[in-house]
Amino acid sequence: MTAPGLTAQAVADLVGGRLLGDGGVVLRGVGPLDRAGLEALSFAVSERYAAELRETSAGAVLLPERLAEAPAGSRARIVVADPYDALARAIRAMFPAKPPVAGVDPTVRLGSGCSLGTEVTLGPFVVLGAGVRLGDRCRVAEGVSLGDDVVVGEDTVIGPRVVCYAGTRIGSRVVLKAGAVIGGDGFGYLSGASGHTRIPHVGGCVLEDEVEIGSNSTVDRGSVDDTVIGRGSKLDNLVHVGHNVRIGERCLLMAGVGVAGSTRVGDGVILAGHVGVTDHLTIGTGARVAAKSAVFGDVEPGVSVSGHPARPHRQFLRAQAALYRLAPIISEVERLAAGGGHRAGG
């Protein structure tokens, strides 16, 4: 994407940085050090990127104080406390969001008793069930289906082909990305000799304020209790949250995470990519679970775990180190067995 342009000096003023070099260079885009052009803003966060920094063709680079005097190929350097934060602020200024055009497409179908707030946008082929309530400035993209009695707060953005089943409650400033499915029945059955009988799901599904749900992610409704995603939590693409799960505030669930039914996840928890969590567990506040881990037991607050099964991270690393040392031991045992049990030179 190309922006109208900001000077390096304007970016430095915006992010509260210290400018070194040519403040007049115009920046119209962003990019990584190794691919940024003369009109691009880039960034470096550590000495690991020293070679790329030295060779970059970027117009300006955001740097931490410890890299302020490092050799750089850019025409300008902007020294900041946190390059990531500064980059995000610069991007928002360079690429401001276009204000939505409010209105209801003529193909929209509204159920009886729907209530629309002010400046609501409904795209083509949106279907709203009976009693749906949308807050002010909601934006609903094409092909969205909201079931009966769904409630949506203010300034929420619902992407293309999202489905929210009946009774789902969505807070304000929520983002639902394309293809997300919210409030469908969970995977609950009674198994017997004659087969599997579905358990009715009469609980709800609640997404609190400022939650984000990634593309093609699913959050099931509860069976007898609500499924709840706490305020400010962010779910990546392809995440599944089972029935009756309660996820706390400000959690991060990365791509491919699956959380089975009735598990409780505390505030500020991070579940990295492809983590699997079994049912009826408690993951304590501030816990961290490393990518590809399988959680079969409760995790204490503030603890970092990894592995299959997940265990405290240091314990997992020691176990892995011991496993790697087994290979030469096994080779020696096999050699001894083949030689009749006598060591070489013995």
Backbone hydrogen bonds in HBPLUS format (Angstrom, degrees):
<---DONOR---> <-ACCEPTOR-->    atom                        ^
c    i                          cat <-CA-CA->   ^        H-A-AA   ^      H-
h    n   atom  resd res      DA  || num        DHA   H-A  angle D-A-AA Bond
n    s   type  num  typ     dist DA aas  dist angle  dist       angle   num
A0003-ALA N   A0028-ARG O   2.63 MM  25  4.63 172.5  1.63 144.2 146.5     1
A0006-LEU N   A0027-LEU O   2.91 MM  21  5.23 149.4  2.01 139.6 147.1     2
A0027-LEU N   A0006-LEU O   2.70 MM  21  5.23 166.1  1.72 146.1 151.2     3
A0011-VAL N   A0007-THR O   2.99 MM   4  6.37 155.0  2.06 151.4 158.3     4
A0008-ALA N   A0025-VAL O   2.90 MM  17  5.68 134.6  2.11 151.5 165.7     5
A0012-ALA N   A0008-ALA O   2.89 MM   4  6.14 160.7  1.93 148.9 154.4     6
A0009-GLN N   A0023-GLY O   2.98 MM  14  4.46 154.3  2.05 134.6 126.5     7
A0013-ASP N   A0009-GLN O   2.92 MM   4  6.18 158.9  1.97 150.2 155.6     8
A0014-LEU N   A0010-ALA O   2.93 MM   4  6.08 155.2  2.00 143.3 150.5     9
A0015-VAL N   A0011-VAL O   3.00 MM   4  6.24 158.8  2.05 157.1 160.6    10
A0016-GLY N   A0012-ALA O   2.95 MM   4  5.76 113.7  2.40 138.5 153.2    11
A0017-GLY N   A0012-ALA O   2.85 MM   5  4.69 154.5  1.91 140.5 143.9    12
A0018-ARG N   A0079-VAL O   2.91 MM  61  4.94 156.7  1.96 136.0 142.3    13
A0079-VAL N   A0018-ARG O   2.86 MM  61  4.94 167.6  1.88 142.2 140.9    14
A0020-LEU N   A0077-ARG O   2.75 MM  57  5.00 157.3  1.80 159.8 161.6    15
A0077-ARG N   A0020-LEU O   2.70 MM  57  5.00 160.8  1.74 156.0 161.8    16
A0022-ASP N   A0075-ARG O   3.05 MM  53  5.79 162.2  2.09 144.7 142.2    17
A0028-ARG N   A0039-GLU O   2.65 MM  11  5.51 154.7  1.72 150.8 156.0    18
A0041-LEU N   A0029-GLY O   2.82 MM  12  6.20 155.7  1.88 138.5 142.6    19
A0031-GLY N   A0041-LEU O   3.09 MM  10  6.38 143.8  2.23 151.9 152.3    20
A0035-ARG N   A0032-PRO O   3.06 MM   3  5.54 156.1  2.12 116.1 123.5    21
A0036-ALA N   A0032-PRO O   2.84 MM   4  5.58 129.9  2.10 165.0 177.5    22
A0040-ALA N   A0037-GLY O   3.13 MM   3  5.28 156.4  2.19 118.8 116.9    23
A0059-GLY N   A0040-ALA O   2.94 MM  19  5.37 135.0  2.14 139.2 152.9    24
A0042-SER N   A0060-ALA O   2.89 MM  18  6.30 159.4  1.93 151.5 158.3    25
A0062-LEU N   A0042-SER O   2.87 MM  20  6.28 157.0  1.93 135.2 139.3    26
A0044-ALA N   A0062-LEU O   3.00 MM  18  6.37 152.2  2.08 174.7 176.3    27
A0049-TYR N   A0046-SER O   3.17 MM   3  6.11 169.8  2.19 123.1 125.3    28
A0050-ALA N   A0047-GLU O   3.01 MM   3  5.12 154.2  2.07 122.6 119.1    29
A0053-LEU N   A0049-TYR O   2.87 MM   4  6.01 154.7  1.94 153.7 161.9    30
A0054-ARG N   A0050-ALA O   2.96 MM   4  6.13 155.1  2.02 147.5 153.6    31
A0055-GLU N   A0051-ALA O   3.14 MM   4  6.37 148.4  2.24 145.9 153.9    32
A0056-THR N   A0052-GLU O   2.91 MM   4  5.73 119.5  2.28 143.2 156.2    33
A0073-GLY N   A0053-LEU O   3.00 MM  20  6.45 157.4  2.05 158.4 152.4    34
A0076-ALA N   A0059-GLY O   3.11 MM  17  6.32 126.3  2.41 135.2 149.6    35
A0061-VAL N   A0076-ALA O   3.08 MM  15  6.55 140.7  2.25 135.9 145.8    36
A0078-ILE N   A0061-VAL O   2.85 MM  17  6.06 164.8  1.87 159.0 158.0    37
A0063-LEU N   A0078-ILE O   2.87 MM  15  6.03 161.1  1.91 150.5 152.4    38
A0080-VAL N   A0063-LEU O   2.75 MM  17  5.98 164.5  1.77 167.1 172.4    39
A0067-LEU N   A0064-PRO O   3.01 MM   3  5.65 159.5  2.05 120.1 126.6    40
A0068-ALA N   A0065-GLU O   3.05 MM   3  5.08 167.5  2.06 113.0 115.2    41
A0070-ALA N   A0067-LEU O   3.11 MM   3  5.06 159.9  2.15 104.8 111.0    42
A0086-ALA N   A0082-ASP O   2.98 MM   4  6.20 165.4  2.00 158.8 163.6    43
A0087-LEU N   A0083-PRO O   2.83 MM   4  5.92 155.4  1.89 146.4 152.9    44
A0088-ALA N   A0084-TYR O   3.04 MM   4  6.32 162.7  2.07 151.2 155.2    45
A0089-ARG N   A0085-ASP O   3.06 MM   4  6.33 159.7  2.10 149.7 155.0    46
A0090-ALA N   A0086-ALA O   2.89 MM   4  6.10 156.0  1.95 148.5 155.6    47
A0091-ILE N   A0087-LEU O   2.85 MM   4  6.06 161.2  1.88 155.8 160.6    48
A0092-ARG N   A0088-ALA O   3.08 MM   4  6.31 160.7  2.12 146.9 151.6    49
A0093-ALA N   A0089-ARG O   3.17 MM   4  6.43 147.8  2.28 140.9 149.2    50
A0094-MET N   A0090-ALA O   2.85 MM   4  6.08 153.7  1.92 152.3 160.3    51
A0095-PHE N   A0091-ILE O   2.81 MM   4  5.79 154.0  1.88 154.6 160.0    52
A0103-GLY N   A0120-VAL O   3.08 MM  17  6.29 148.8  2.18 130.8 138.9    53
A0122-LEU N   A0103-GLY O   2.89 MM  19  6.32 161.7  1.92 157.2 160.4    54
A0105-ASP N   A0122-LEU O   3.00 MM  17  6.03 162.5  2.03 153.4 158.9    55
A0108-VAL N   A0105-ASP O   3.11 MM   3  5.70 170.3  2.12 123.2 125.8    56
A0109-ARG N   A0126-VAL O   2.90 MM  17  6.35 162.7  1.93 161.7 167.4    57
A0128-LEU N   A0109-ARG O   2.88 MM  19  6.18 170.5  1.89 169.4 172.4    58
A0111-GLY N   A0128-LEU O   2.71 MM  17  5.69 127.6  1.99 133.7 150.4    59
A0131-GLY N   A0112-SER O   2.88 MM  19  6.30 147.7  1.98 146.8 157.6    60
A0115-SER N   A0132-VAL O   2.82 MM  17  6.27 157.1  1.87 159.9 166.7    61
A0134-LEU N   A0115-SER O   2.85 MM  19  6.23 164.4  1.88 166.3 171.0    62
A0117-GLY N   A0134-LEU O   2.84 MM  17  5.77 128.1  2.11 134.2 150.2    63
A0137-ARG N   A0118-THR O   2.78 MM  19  6.11 163.0  1.81 166.7 172.5    64
A0121-THR N   A0138-CYS O   2.89 MM  17  6.28 163.1  1.92 159.9 165.7    65
A0140-VAL N   A0121-THR O   2.80 MM  19  5.93 163.8  1.83 152.4 158.1    66
A0123-GLY N   A0140-VAL O   2.81 MM  17  6.06 154.2  1.88 158.0 166.8    67
A0143-GLY N   A0124-PRO O   2.95 MM  19  6.46 152.8  2.03 157.5 166.4    68
A0127-VAL N   A0144-VAL O   2.88 MM  17  6.31 163.8  1.91 163.4 169.0    69
A0146-LEU N   A0127-VAL O   2.93 MM  19  6.31 166.3  1.95 167.2 171.7    70
A0129-GLY N   A0146-LEU O   2.77 MM  17  6.01 150.5  1.85 159.6 169.5    71
A0149-ASP N   A0130-ALA O   2.81 MM  19  6.19 153.3  1.88 151.6 160.8    72
A0133-ARG N   A0150-VAL O   2.96 MM  17  6.45 159.3  2.00 159.2 165.7    73
A0152-VAL N   A0133-ARG O   2.86 MM  19  6.14 158.4  1.90 163.4 170.8    74
A0135-GLY N   A0152-VAL O   2.86 MM  17  5.89 129.4  2.12 130.5 146.1    75
A0155-ASP N   A0136-ASP O   2.90 MM  19  6.31 162.7  1.93 163.0 168.6    76
A0139-ARG N   A0156-THR O   2.96 MM  17  6.42 161.4  2.00 159.2 164.5    77
A0158-ILE N   A0139-ARG O   2.80 MM  19  6.13 170.9  1.81 171.4 174.6    78
A0141-ALA N   A0158-ILE O   2.90 MM  17  6.11 166.2  1.92 163.2 167.6    79
A0161-ARG N   A0142-GLU O   3.04 MM  19  6.46 154.9  2.11 149.9 157.8    80
A0145-SER N   A0162-VAL O   2.99 MM  17  6.43 161.9  2.02 161.2 167.1    81
A0164-CYS N   A0145-SER O   2.94 MM  19  6.35 163.0  1.97 164.1 169.4    82
A0147-GLY N   A0164-CYS O   2.76 MM  17  6.05 166.7  1.78 167.8 172.4    83
A0150-VAL N   A0147-GLY O   3.33 MM   3  5.93 145.6  2.46 141.6 136.0    84
A0167-GLY N   A0148-ASP O   2.88 MM  19  6.32 145.7  2.00 156.1 167.2    85
A0151-VAL N   A0168-THR O   3.03 MM  17  6.52 158.2  2.08 158.0 165.0    86
A0170-ILE N   A0151-VAL O   2.75 MM  19  5.96 169.6  1.76 163.1 166.8    87
A0153-GLY N   A0170-ILE O   2.90 MM  17  6.14 132.0  2.14 128.1 143.0    88
A0153-GLY N   A0171-GLY O   3.25 MM  18  4.60 137.0  2.45 108.6 107.6    89
A0173-ARG N   A0154-GLU O   2.79 MM  19  6.26 152.0  1.87 157.7 167.4    90
A0157-VAL N   A0174-VAL O   2.87 MM  17  6.29 158.1  1.91 164.3 168.2    91
A0176-LEU N   A0157-VAL O   2.91 MM  19  6.31 163.4  1.93 163.5 168.8    92
A0159-GLY N   A0176-LEU O   2.67 MM  17  5.75 160.7  1.70 159.4 166.5    93
A0179-GLY N   A0160-PRO O   3.04 MM  19  6.52 148.1  2.14 155.9 165.9    94
A0163-VAL N   A0180-ALA O   2.98 MM  17  6.45 160.8  2.02 158.8 165.0    95
A0182-ILE N   A0163-VAL O   2.80 MM  19  6.20 166.0  1.82 162.7 167.1    96
A0165-TYR N   A0182-ILE O   2.86 MM  17  6.31 162.2  1.89 168.5 172.2    97
A0168-THR N   A0165-TYR O   3.22 MM   3  6.06 155.0  2.29 146.4 147.3    98
A0169-ARG N   A0205-CYS O   2.98 MM  36  6.33 171.0  1.99 167.2 170.2    99
A0207-LEU N   A0169-ARG O   2.88 MM  38  6.30 164.1  1.91 163.2 168.7   100
A0171-GLY N   A0207-LEU O   2.77 MM  36  5.95 140.6  1.93 153.5 166.5   101
A0210-GLU N   A0172-SER O   2.92 MM  38  6.32 156.1  1.98 157.5 165.5   102
A0175-VAL N   A0211-VAL O   2.99 MM  36  6.50 155.6  2.05 151.1 158.8   103
A0213-ILE N   A0175-VAL O   2.86 MM  38  6.29 157.8  1.91 161.8 169.4   104
A0177-LYS N   A0213-ILE O   2.93 MM  36  6.12 169.7  1.94 166.2 169.6   105
A0180-ALA N   A0177-LYS O   3.23 MM   3  6.11 156.1  2.29 149.7 149.2   106
A0216-ASN N   A0178-ALA O   3.06 MM  38  6.57 140.5  2.22 137.5 149.5   107
A0181-VAL N   A0217-SER O   2.94 MM  36  6.42 158.8  1.98 158.1 165.0   108
A0219-VAL N   A0181-VAL O   3.03 MM  38  6.53 154.4  2.09 157.0 164.1   109
A0183-GLY N   A0219-VAL O   2.71 MM  36  5.95 155.7  1.77 173.0 177.9   110
A0221-ARG N   A0184-GLY O   2.76 MM  37  5.55 167.7  1.77 152.1 155.3   111
A0199-ILE N   A0188-GLY O   2.92 MM  11  5.44 171.9  1.93 136.8 136.1   112
A0190-LEU N   A0197-THR O   2.73 MM   7  5.02 156.6  1.78 142.5 149.6   113
A0197-THR N   A0190-LEU O   2.80 MM   7  5.02 170.8  1.81 144.7 146.2   114
A0192-GLY N   A0195-GLY O   2.84 MM   3  5.31 156.1  1.89 153.8 162.0   115
A0195-GLY N   A0192-GLY O   3.05 MM   3  5.31 160.1  2.09 109.6 116.0   116
A0202-VAL N   A0223-SER O   2.85 MM  21  5.36 155.5  1.91 141.3 135.9   117
A0203-GLY N   A0222-GLY O   2.97 MM  19  4.24 137.7  2.16 124.5 123.0   118
A0222-GLY N   A0204-GLY O   3.05 MM  18  5.47 158.7  2.10 133.0 137.3   119
A0227-THR N   A0204-GLY O   3.00 MM  23  6.27 159.2  2.05 137.6 139.8   120
A0206-VAL N   A0227-THR O   2.80 MM  21  6.16 164.6  1.82 165.7 171.1   121
A0229-ILE N   A0206-VAL O   2.94 MM  23  6.35 157.7  1.99 162.8 170.2   122
A0208-GLU N   A0229-ILE O   3.04 MM  21  6.18 176.5  2.04 171.4 172.6   123
A0232-GLY N   A0209-ASP O   2.98 MM  23  6.43 150.0  2.08 151.1 159.6   124
A0212-GLU N   A0233-SER O   3.11 MM  21  6.66 151.1  2.20 149.0 156.2   125
A0235-LEU N   A0212-GLU O   2.79 MM  23  5.98 168.7  1.80 154.7 158.6   126
A0214-GLY N   A0235-LEU O   2.85 MM  21  5.72 125.7  2.15 124.1 140.5   127
A0238-LEU N   A0215-SER O   3.12 MM  23  6.53 155.4  2.19 154.8 160.8   128
A0218-THR N   A0239-VAL O   2.89 MM  21  6.38 157.0  1.95 161.9 169.5   129
A0241-VAL N   A0218-THR O   2.94 MM  23  6.33 153.9  2.01 152.0 160.5   130
A0220-ASP N   A0241-VAL O   2.96 MM  21  6.24 170.2  1.97 173.1 170.3   131
A0228-VAL N   A0245-VAL O   2.98 MM  17  6.50 154.0  2.05 152.4 160.5   132
A0247-ILE N   A0228-VAL O   2.84 MM  19  6.09 171.8  1.84 163.7 164.1   133
A0230-GLY N   A0247-ILE O   2.77 MM  17  5.62 139.9  1.93 131.2 144.5   134
A0233-SER N   A0230-GLY O   3.18 MM   3  5.90 156.3  2.24 143.9 142.6   135
A0250-ARG N   A0231-ARG O   2.96 MM  19  6.37 150.0  2.05 141.8 151.2   136
A0234-LYS N   A0251-CYS O   2.86 MM  17  6.25 160.2  1.89 162.7 164.5   137
A0253-LEU N   A0234-LYS O   3.00 MM  19  6.39 164.8  2.02 161.4 165.0   138
A0236-ASP N   A0253-LEU O   2.80 MM  17  6.07 160.5  1.84 169.5 176.0   139
A0240-HIS N   A0257-VAL O   2.92 MM  17  6.38 161.7  1.95 157.0 163.1   140
A0259-VAL N   A0240-HIS O   2.95 MM  19  6.31 158.9  2.00 155.2 161.9   141
A0242-GLY N   A0259-VAL O   2.84 MM  17  5.93 158.3  1.88 165.0 172.5   142
A0262-SER N   A0243-HIS O   2.92 MM  19  6.37 145.9  2.04 146.2 157.1   143
A0246-ARG N   A0263-THR O   3.10 MM  17  6.59 159.5  2.14 158.8 164.5   144
A0265-VAL N   A0246-ARG O   2.85 MM  19  6.16 170.1  1.86 166.0 165.8   145
A0248-GLY N   A0265-VAL O   2.76 MM  17  5.75 134.3  1.96 136.0 151.1   146
A0268-GLY N   A0249-GLU O   2.80 MM  19  6.21 161.6  1.84 164.8 171.3   147
A0252-LEU N   A0269-VAL O   2.96 MM  17  6.44 157.4  2.01 156.8 164.0   148
A0271-LEU N   A0252-LEU O   2.90 MM  19  6.26 166.0  1.92 167.6 172.4   149
A0254-MET N   A0271-LEU O   2.94 MM  17  6.21 173.0  1.95 175.2 177.3   150
A0257-VAL N   A0254-MET O   3.24 MM   3  6.09 145.7  2.36 150.5 151.1   151
A0274-HIS N   A0255-ALA O   2.89 MM  19  6.27 149.6  1.98 144.7 154.7   152
A0258-GLY N   A0275-VAL O   3.00 MM  17  6.49 156.3  2.06 159.9 167.1   153
A0277-VAL N   A0258-GLY O   2.91 MM  19  6.21 156.0  1.97 162.8 170.1   154
A0260-ALA N   A0277-VAL O   2.91 MM  17  5.99 164.2  1.93 152.7 158.0   155
A0280-HIS N   A0261-GLY O   3.02 MM  19  6.44 153.1  2.09 150.6 159.1   156
A0264-ARG N   A0281-LEU O   2.80 MM  17  6.20 162.2  1.83 155.0 159.5   157
A0283-ILE N   A0264-ARG O   2.79 MM  19  6.20 163.6  1.82 163.6 169.3   158
A0266-GLY N   A0283-ILE O   2.78 MM  17  5.99 160.2  1.82 165.5 172.4   159
A0286-GLY N   A0267-ASP O   2.88 MM  19  6.26 148.3  1.98 157.5 167.5   160
A0270-ILE N   A0287-ALA O   3.10 MM  17  6.58 157.4  2.16 153.6 160.5   161
A0289-VAL N   A0270-ILE O   2.93 MM  19  6.28 155.2  2.00 162.3 170.2   162
A0272-ALA N   A0289-VAL O   3.01 MM  17  6.07 171.1  2.02 162.4 165.3   163
A0275-VAL N   A0272-ALA O   3.28 MM   3  6.04 141.1  2.44 147.7 143.7   164
A0292-LYS N   A0273-GLY O   2.90 MM  19  6.31 152.5  1.98 156.7 165.8   165
A0276-GLY N   A0293-SER O   3.00 MM  17  6.45 160.6  2.04 157.9 164.2   166
A0295-VAL N   A0276-GLY O   2.77 MM  19  6.09 172.2  1.78 170.5 170.5   167
A0278-THR N   A0295-VAL O   3.10 MM  17  6.30 169.6  2.11 169.1 169.1   168
A0299-VAL N   A0282-THR O   3.01 MM  17  6.45 156.3  2.07 149.0 156.3   169
A0284-GLY N   A0299-VAL O   2.83 MM  15  5.83 165.6  1.85 147.3 152.4   170
A0287-ALA N   A0284-GLY O   3.16 MM   3  5.73 154.5  2.23 141.6 139.0   171
A0302-GLY N   A0285-THR O   2.88 MM  17  6.18 132.0  2.11 133.8 148.8   172
A0288-ARG N   A0303-VAL O   2.97 MM  15  6.31 158.9  2.02 140.7 144.0   173
A0305-VAL N   A0288-ARG O   2.84 MM  17  6.29 158.9  1.88 160.7 165.0   174
A0290-ALA N   A0305-VAL O   2.93 MM  15  6.29 166.9  1.95 159.5 162.9   175
A0293-SER N   A0290-ALA O   3.26 MM   3  5.87 148.3  2.37 139.6 139.3   176
A0294-ALA N   A0307-GLY O   3.03 MM  13  6.51 155.8  2.09 149.2 150.7   177
A0310-ALA N   A0294-ALA O   2.78 MM  16  5.47 153.5  1.85 154.7 150.8   178
A0303-VAL N   A0300-GLU O   3.33 MM   3  5.76 162.2  2.36 135.4 134.3   179
A0313-HIS N   A0304-SER O   2.91 MM   9  5.74 156.8  1.96 146.4 142.3   180
A0306-SER N   A0311-ARG O   2.92 MM   5  5.62 151.6  2.01 151.8 155.8   181
A0311-ARG N   A0306-SER O   2.99 MM   5  5.62 153.0  2.07 136.0 137.8   182
A0315-GLN N   A0312-PRO O   2.99 MM   3  5.35 115.5  2.42 107.6 123.4   183
A0316-PHE N   A0312-PRO O   2.95 MM   4  6.26 153.4  2.02 154.3 163.0   184
A0317-LEU N   A0313-HIS O   2.95 MM   4  6.27 155.9  2.01 151.6 157.7   185
A0318-ARG N   A0314-ARG O   2.99 MM   4  6.28 158.1  2.04 150.5 155.8   186
A0319-ALA N   A0315-GLN O   3.01 MM   4  6.23 158.1  2.06 147.0 153.1   187
A0320-GLN N   A0316-PHE O   2.92 MM   4  6.19 155.1  1.99 149.2 156.2   188
A0321-ALA N   A0317-LEU O   2.92 MM   4  6.15 158.2  1.97 148.4 154.2   189
A0322-ALA N   A0318-ARG O   2.98 MM   4  6.22 158.9  2.02 149.0 154.4   190
A0323-LEU N   A0319-ALA O   2.96 MM   4  6.18 152.7  2.03 144.1 152.0   191
A0324-TYR N   A0320-GLN O   2.97 MM   4  6.27 156.1  2.03 151.5 156.9   192
A0325-ARG N   A0321-ALA O   3.15 MM   4  6.44 141.3  2.31 140.8 151.0   193
A0325-ARG N   A0322-ALA O   3.15 MM   3  5.13 124.8  2.47  93.1 107.3   194
A0326-LEU N   A0323-LEU O   3.06 MM   3  5.26 150.6  2.15 103.5 112.7   195
A0330-ILE N   A0326-LEU O   2.80 MM   4  6.02 162.1  1.83 166.2 171.0   196
A0331-SER N   A0327-ALA O   2.99 MM   4  6.25 159.1  2.04 150.9 157.1   197
A0332-GLU N   A0328-PRO O   2.97 MM   4  6.18 153.9  2.04 143.8 149.9   198
A0333-VAL N   A0329-ILE O   2.96 MM   4  6.27 158.7  2.01 150.8 156.6   199
A0334-GLU N   A0330-ILE O   2.87 MM   4  6.11 165.1  1.90 155.7 159.5   200
A0335-ARG N   A0331-SER O   2.92 MM   4  6.12 151.8  2.00 143.3 151.5   201
A0336-LEU N   A0332-GLU O   2.89 MM   4  6.13 158.7  1.93 149.8 155.5   202
A0337-ALA N   A0333-VAL O   2.87 MM   4  6.11 159.1  1.91 151.6 157.6   203
A0338-ALA N   A0334-GLU O   2.96 MM   4  6.15 157.3  2.01 145.5 151.5   204
A0339-GLY N   A0335-ARG O   3.00 MM   4  6.22 137.8  2.18 140.9 152.4   205
A0339-GLY N   A0336-LEU O   3.13 MM   3  5.06 125.8  2.44  92.1 106.3   206
A0341-GLY N   A0336-LEU O   2.58 MM   5  4.59 155.8  1.64 157.1 148.1   207
A0340-GLY N   A0337-ALA O   3.31 MM   3  5.31 165.0  2.34 106.9 107.9   208
A0346-GLY N   A0343-ARG O   3.04 MM   3  5.25 162.0  2.07 129.0 129.1   209
